[in-house]
Amino acid sequence: MADTQVLEVRNPRTGKADHTIAVASREEVAAKAARLRANQPVWEAMGVGARCGVMARWLGAVKARAMDIGEADAVDTGGCHTSYIQGFITMGNIGGWLEDAPKAFTDLEWQGMSTSMPTVEIESQVVAYPITGVISPWNAPLMLALLDAIPALFAGSAVLLKPSEVTPRVIETLFETVREVPELAAVFDYVTGPGDVGQAVIAEADTICFTGSVLTGRKVAVACAERLIPCNLELGGKDPCIVTATADLDRAATAVLRGAVYATGQVCYSVERVYVHESVHDAFVEKLVALAKEVRLNADNPRAGHIGPFTFAPQAAIVMRHLEDARAKGATVLTGGEIEDIGGGLYLRPTVLTGVTHEMEIMQDETFGPCIPVMAYSDTEEAIRLANDTHFGLTASVIAGDAEEAKAIGKRINAGGIFLQDTFLTFAKLRTFGSDSFGWSGYGAPRIGPESLRRFLRRKSLLTQTGKVADIQDDHHLGKPGA
Ligand code: NAD
C-alpha cells in the first residue's frame, strides 16, 4: 500500500505549520462512501421521528464540547469572537432542525385521486439521496460544513464531508462528538485533503453541496454535470450597500463598518462596495473613518479585540492586489491599507477608500478582507445601476431615511437577500424562507428554511389503477383534454 500523503496546516496567528492532515486517497474516499451507502437505508427507514431522537443525542454531545469546538475553530481561523461561539451556533442549527424537520416531512406526504384520470389513485413518496457530498471552505469552517450537512442528515441522507484543508482542526473536534452517537457515525463521515479529494467525493456522491469560490464552483459544477448529479453552489459575493441622502449617518456608518469588517471581512455576504448620495458622502466618510480607527486587532489576545488575522495567508495577497490596483487607478486610502505581520499573523486594519470607480478590481472582484470602498452617486437610478453592475448577487443592503424608502430601492436590486436599514441580516431568515443566489453567487435550492431540507429528497409517485384497465385502442390513458 502506498504511503499516506500528509499536508501541513498553517496556524494563522503564528504563520507556522503546527498541524498536519492525511490526504485521503481515491480508494479511501471510495471505501468511506461504500460504508455510508451500506448504512444509509437503515437511517432513512427509521423515519424522521427516530432520526430526530439520534440528532437530539448528538446535540447533547455537542453541548458538552461546545467550548472545545469554539477553541478549535479559533485556532483554525486565527481567533475572533465569532469562533468561540461556533459550538453554540451548531447547537442552534441542530436544535432548529429538531423543531422544523418533522413539519417539513408532514407537508410532503400526499395521497389522493388523479385529477385527469379519475380512477387512478396517487401516493406521493419522498426518498433521500443516499449520499450527499459536502465540500466546504475555510471561512466559518464549522458553520459552512454543517449548514448543508445537518438538513441532509435530517432528510435521511448519509453525508460525506470534505472540509477545507486550511481549517481542519475544528472538524476533527466535531467528529469526536459524532463518534459518541454510533447511529450518526454510521452515516456521517469526513475525508481530508485538497481539491483532488473534493473531486473524489463528487465521484462517489449522489448530490453535492459546495461552498467556496467561483473558480472552484465552476469545476465542481462541471464534474457534477459529467456525472449527471445535482449540485448546490454557494459561491462568492461583491455585496453593495446604498446609503441615501436621508439616512441617519451614524446608523449607516455603524452598520457598514460591521458589515464590512466582521471576521476580518472574510464573510461571503460582507459589504464590499458602498454607494453614498453625494450630498452626504463626505459626512458619511468622516463618521466611517472615525469608527474604523476605533477597531482593535486581536493580535495580543484572540478573545479580545474586534478583528483577527487573515485565516488563509494567500487571501492577504489578494486583498493587497486589489488595494494596489485601486491606488494605481486613483483611489485614496484613508485608513489601514497595509498588511501588518504581527508574530507571524497577517493583519489588516479596516481600510476605507474613496475615489473608487468600477474600473477597479476592488469594485468588481470579491476582496474578502476588511476593505470599505465608498463611491458617491447623484440619484437613485444611478445607485441602483451601480449596485446591479456586478456578476454577483448574494446580498445587498440599503440604509435610507425610513424603511419604505429603503424597500423601494431594495426591491430593484438583483440579489438573494436585501437588508434594509441594517447590514448582515442573513440569519434572520432561519426557519421561514431561504433565498436564492443571483449570478455568480451560486445556484440550487435555498439552504435555509424547509426548502433546504427538501433539496435532499426526490419525489416518487405510486399510481394505482382502481378501475378497469384500458384496452389497446382506448386513448383515455392520455387523460381527458382540459381535465
Ligand atoms: P475554495 O473554492 O478555494 O475551496 C472550497 C473547497 O473546495 C475546499 O474544501 C477546497 O479544498 C475544495 N476544492 C478546491 N478545488 C476543488 C476541486 N477542483 N474540486 C472539488 N473541490 C475542490 O474556497 P475557499 O477559499 O476555501 O473559500 C472562500 C470562498 O468561499 C469565497 O469566495 C467565499 O465568498 C466563498 N463562500 C461562499 C459562501 C456562500 O454561502 N455563498 C459562504 C462562505 C464562503
Residues whose N, C-alpha, C, O or C-beta is under 5 A from the ligand:
A	BS01	NAD	I135 S136 P137 W138 N139 K162 P163 S164 E165 G193 P194 G195 G198 Q199 T211 G212 S213 V214 T216 K219 E234 L235 G236 G237 C268 S441
